[in-house]
Amino acid sequence: MRVGIDMQSTTGQRTGIGTYAASLAGELKKIDNGNQYFYYSSPRRKDLRTYERIYWENVTLLNRARRDKVDILHTVGFAPPVRKSCKLIATIHDLIGMIFPGNLGPVSRLYWSKWLPWASSKADRIIVSSENTKKDVIRLLKVKEDKVRVILLAVGDEFKPVTDKRLLGELAGKYNLENGFFLSVSTVEPRKNFSRLIEAFGLFKKNLKGPEKLVIVGMKGWDYPEIMDKIRNLGLENEVVFTGYVSGVELAALYGMAKIFVFPSLYEGFGLPVLEAMACGAPVVTSNTSSLPEVTGEAAMKVNPLSVDEIYGAIEKLWCNDSLRKELIDRASQKVKQFSWRKTAHEVVKVYEELCGK
């Protein structure tokens, strides 16, 4: 069996899709010697705009797959080509663009509302990372249930408790983190709910009056100016730290250093930062919506992300309760054992074989 995999998402500044593609490809190379794999990317074209992505998938990628006479072409970031020369599999990570269209420009809205539903109808199988996303795909894309397969994600080997004292000391000095701190990880965009998190953090600072800081790791997206206005209005300019993008090793260290990881996202297709935090030994407060309860089970405190009071109540309770934090850390260490990229890769190979009748 000849399988082509779209690796374009690994060439730019890597996001969750790029991590998925790289991790899947790495495990396939380890576990599957029976099939032949072709990995497609164009280093000259890295972070693709919407129209560039459509061209890549439907012209460049498709031509390379035809040249190599693959039996299956797997696009790991949403839409497959709309013309078929082989079996098509698409991994759809979430339907954020359909659920939150107000956050998008006109071209992206057209992609999500028209192009993705049409293109996804061409797929022979669709892989999703949670039962919640499966329901969304069936409901919003009008896909038949028997075409959808749920295959869980995992975290990289670097996400584990960090004991390197030199690295921990460097990060503490770089970001002035001598005291315990809250951590959140994501691009600053409306869906990630930073506005309510900042308000809850403001209540925490007002009521406990301690030196604790909120550290936010991730790119400064389109919600950043509004979030900065809120921070200034609440007088928290010296209490909130934006690190920007950090390496995986540094991120793992920050997870482990944090006293609490807070992730009150409004919607996630999976919620990889939550699993990363759990793997690194951080107690977690997250939302009780979308896929996040599936990922955390009983290993996190879950709140209504629309309620500032609930977010505040959870972080205040967990901050002041050492035994509860330890209990959540212990539960998380067991929960993360259910996830591995090797298991993910084995399940993906089963889908390949199912399509080719093996």
C-alpha positions in Angstrom: 0.0 0.0 0.0 1.3 3.4 -1.0 0.3 6.2 1.3 0.8 10.0 0.8 0.7 12.3 3.8 0.4 16.1 3.6 3.3 17.5 5.8 3.0 21.1 4.7 1.9 22.2 8.2 5.3 21.2 9.6 7.3 23.7 7.6 6.2 27.0 9.2 6.0 28.0 12.8 4.5 24.8 14.1 0.9 24.8 15.5 -1.2 21.9 16.7 -1.7 20.6 13.1 2.0 20.6 12.5 2.6 18.8 15.7 0.0 16.2 14.8 1.5 15.7 11.3 5.1 15.4 12.6 4.2 13.1 15.5 2.1 10.8 13.3 4.8 10.6 10.6 7.4 9.9 13.2 5.5 7.0 14.7 4.5 5.6 11.3 8.2 5.3 10.5 8.7 3.3 13.7 5.7 0.9 13.6 4.9 0.3 9.9 7.4 -1.3 7.6 4.8 -3.0 5.5 3.5 0.0 3.7 5.3 2.7 1.6 4.9 6.3 2.7 5.4 9.5 0.8 5.6 12.8 2.8 4.8 16.0 0.9 5.8 19.5 1.8 7.2 22.6 0.2 9.8 24.4 2.4 9.6 27.4 0.1 6.0 28.0 1.0 5.6 27.8 4.8 2.6 29.4 6.6 0.0 29.3 3.9 -2.9 31.7 3.6 -6.4 30.3 2.9 -6.2 30.5 -0.9 -2.6 29.2 -0.9 -3.7 26.2 1.1 -6.5 25.4 -1.3 -4.0 25.6 -4.2 -1.5 23.4 -2.3 -4.1 20.7 -1.6 -5.8 20.7 -5.0 -2.9 21.3 -7.4 0.6 20.8 -6.0 -0.2 18.1 -3.4 -2.5 16.2 -5.8 0.0 16.3 -8.6 2.7 14.8 -6.4 0.3 12.1 -5.2 -0.6 11.2 -8.8 3.1 11.1 -9.7 3.8 8.6 -6.9 0.7 6.6 -7.7 -0.4 6.5 -4.1 -3.3 4.4 -3.0 -4.3 6.8 -0.2 -3.8 10.5 0.2 -4.1 11.7 3.8 -4.5 15.5 4.4 -3.9 16.1 8.0 -5.3 19.7 8.2 -9.0 19.7 7.3 -9.8 19.6 3.6 -8.8 16.9 1.0 -8.5 17.7 -2.7 -11.9 17.9 -4.5 -10.6 15.8 -7.4 -9.9 12.1 -6.7 -7.1 10.0 -8.1 -7.0 7.7 -5.1 -8.7 7.1 -1.7 -8.9 10.2 0.4 -8.6 10.6 4.2 -8.9 14.0 5.9 -8.2 14.7 9.6 -10.6 17.5 10.7 -9.3 18.8 14.1 -12.3 21.0 14.9 -15.0 23.2 13.2 -14.0 26.4 14.9 -14.4 28.4 11.8 -18.0 27.3 11.4 -18.9 27.8 15.1 -17.1 31.1 15.5 -17.3 32.7 12.0 -17.2 36.2 13.4 -13.5 35.8 14.2 -12.6 35.3 10.5 -12.0 37.4 7.4 -14.3 37.1 4.3 -12.0 34.5 2.5 -11.7 32.3 5.6 -15.5 32.5 6.2 -16.0 31.3 2.6 -13.6 28.5 3.2 -15.3 27.2 6.3 -18.9 27.8 5.1 -18.7 26.6 1.5 -15.3 25.0 0.6 -14.8 22.7 3.6 -18.3 21.1 3.5 -17.9 20.5 -0.2 -14.3 19.2 0.0 -15.0 17.0 3.0 -17.8 15.2 1.1 -15.1 13.9 -1.2 -13.2 12.1 1.6 -13.6 8.4 2.0 -12.9 8.6 5.7 -12.6 11.5 8.1 -10.5 11.3 11.3 -11.3 13.4 14.3 -9.7 13.6 17.7 -12.8 13.6 20.0 -16.3 12.4 20.2 -17.4 16.0 20.5 -15.8 16.9 17.1 -17.3 13.8 15.6 -20.8 15.1 16.5 -19.9 18.5 15.1 -18.7 17.0 11.8 -21.8 14.9 11.4 -24.1 17.8 12.3 -22.4 20.7 10.5 -20.8 19.0 7.5 -23.6 16.5 6.9 -21.2 13.6 6.9 -22.5 10.1 7.4 -21.4 8.7 10.7 -19.9 5.5 9.2 -17.3 7.7 7.5 -15.9 9.2 10.7 -13.3 7.7 13.0 -12.3 9.0 16.4 -8.6 8.7 17.0 -7.2 10.5 20.1 -4.1 12.7 20.1 -1.2 12.5 22.5 1.8 14.6 23.7 5.4 14.6 22.7 8.2 13.0 24.7 9.4 16.4 25.9 6.2 16.9 27.9 7.1 15.4 31.3 8.2 16.8 34.6 11.4 18.8 34.1 14.2 18.5 36.7 16.9 20.5 34.9 17.6 23.1 37.6 19.6 25.3 35.2 16.7 25.6 32.8 14.2 26.2 35.6 16.4 28.9 37.0 16.9 30.6 33.6 13.2 30.7 33.0 12.4 32.0 36.5 14.9 34.8 36.0 13.9 35.6 32.4 10.2 36.1 33.4 10.7 37.0 37.0 8.8 34.0 38.3 10.3 33.6 41.8 6.8 33.1 43.3 4.1 30.6 42.3 2.2 31.6 39.2 -0.8 30.8 37.0 -0.2 29.6 33.4 -2.3 29.6 30.3 -1.1 28.6 26.8 -2.7 29.7 23.6 -2.7 32.3 20.8 -4.5 35.3 22.2 -7.8 35.1 20.3 -11.5 35.5 21.5 -12.3 31.8 21.5 -9.6 31.2 24.1 -11.6 33.4 26.6 -8.7 35.4 27.9 -11.0 38.3 28.7 -12.8 36.3 31.4 -9.6 34.7 32.6 -8.1 38.2 33.1 -11.2 39.3 35.0 -11.0 36.2 37.2 -7.3 36.8 37.8 -8.1 40.4 38.7 -10.6 39.2 41.4 -7.9 36.8 42.7 -5.4 39.6 43.1 -7.9 41.9 44.7 -9.0 39.4 47.3 -5.8 37.6 48.1 -3.4 40.5 47.5 -0.4 38.2 46.9 2.6 38.5 44.5 1.3 35.8 42.1 1.4 36.4 38.3 -0.4 35.1 35.3 1.9 33.9 32.6 0.4 33.6 29.0 2.4 31.6 26.5 1.6 31.9 22.8 1.3 34.2 19.9 -0.3 37.7 20.2 -3.4 37.1 18.0 -6.1 39.5 17.0 -7.6 39.8 20.5 -4.3 41.0 22.0 -5.1 44.8 21.9 -8.4 44.3 23.6 -6.8 42.1 26.2 -4.1 44.7 26.9 -6.8 47.3 27.4 -8.5 45.1 29.9 -5.2 44.5 31.7 -4.5 48.2 32.0 -8.1 49.0 33.1 -7.7 46.4 35.9 -4.3 47.7 36.9 -2.6 44.4 36.1 0.2 45.6 33.8 2.9 44.2 36.1 1.0 41.1 37.0 0.4 39.5 33.5 3.4 38.2 31.6 3.3 37.4 27.8 6.2 35.2 26.8 5.4 34.8 23.1 6.3 31.6 21.4 8.6 29.2 23.4 10.3 25.9 22.6 8.7 22.6 23.6 11.4 22.0 26.3 10.8 25.5 27.8 7.0 25.0 27.6 7.3 21.7 29.5 9.4 23.5 32.2 6.8 26.3 32.5 4.0 23.8 32.9 5.8 22.1 35.7 6.7 25.3 37.4 3.2 26.6 37.4 1.1 26.3 40.5 -2.1 26.0 38.4 -2.7 25.7 34.6 -5.9 27.6 33.6 -7.5 26.9 30.2 -11.1 28.2 30.1 -11.5 27.9 26.3 -14.9 28.3 24.8 -14.4 25.5 22.3 -11.7 22.9 21.5 -11.5 20.1 19.0 -9.3 18.2 21.5 -7.4 20.6 23.8 -3.7 19.5 23.5 -2.4 22.2 26.0 -4.5 20.6 28.8 -3.0 17.2 28.1 0.5 18.7 28.0 0.0 20.4 31.3 -1.3 17.2 32.9 1.7 15.2 31.6 4.1 17.8 33.1 2.6 17.7 36.6 0.5 20.9 36.6 -3.0 20.9 38.3 -5.6 22.0 35.7 -8.6 24.2 35.7 -10.5 24.0 32.4 -13.9 24.3 30.8 -16.8 21.9 31.1 -17.6 22.3 27.4 -16.7 20.8 24.0 -14.0 18.1 24.1 -12.2 19.2 27.3 -14.1 16.9 29.7 -13.2 13.9 27.4 -9.5 14.8 27.7 -9.4 15.4 31.4 -11.9 13.1 32.9 -11.8 13.5 36.6 -8.2 14.8 36.6 -9.1 18.5 36.4 -11.4 21.1 37.9 -14.0 22.0 35.3 -15.9 25.3 35.1 -18.5 27.1 33.0 -16.2 29.2 30.8 -18.8 31.9 30.5 -18.8 32.6 34.2 -16.0 34.8 35.6 -17.1 33.9 39.1 -16.8 30.1 38.5 -13.3 30.6 37.0 -12.3 32.7 40.0 -13.8 30.3 42.5 -11.9 27.4 41.0 -8.5 29.0 40.8 -8.9 30.5 44.3 -9.9 27.1 45.8 -7.2 25.2 44.0 -4.5 27.8 44.9 -5.3 27.5 48.6 -5.7 23.7 48.8 -2.4 21.8 48.6 -4.1 18.4 49.0 -6.5 19.1 46.1 -3.7 20.1 43.8 -1.8 16.9 44.7 -4.9 14.8 44.1 -5.4 16.3 40.6 -1.8 15.8 39.7 -1.9 12.2 40.8 -5.1 11.6 38.8 -3.6 13.3 35.8 -0.5 11.2 35.8 -2.7 8.1 35.4 -5.0 9.7 32.9 -2.2 10.7 30.5 -1.2 7.0 30.2 -4.3 6.5 28.1 -2.8 8.7 25.3 0.3 7.9 23.1 1.3 8.8 19.6 2.1 5.1 19.0 -1.5 4.2 19.8 -2.6 7.0 17.5 -0.5 5.8 14.7 -1.7 2.2 15.0 -5.3 3.4 14.8 -4.5 5.5 11.7 -2.9 2.5 10.0 -6.1 0.5 10.7 -8.1 3.2 8.8 -5.6 3.0 5.9 -6.0 -0.8 5.8 -9.7 -0.6 6.1 -9.9 1.6 3.0 -7.6 -0.7 1.0 -9.4 -3.9 2.1 -6.5 -5.4 4.1 
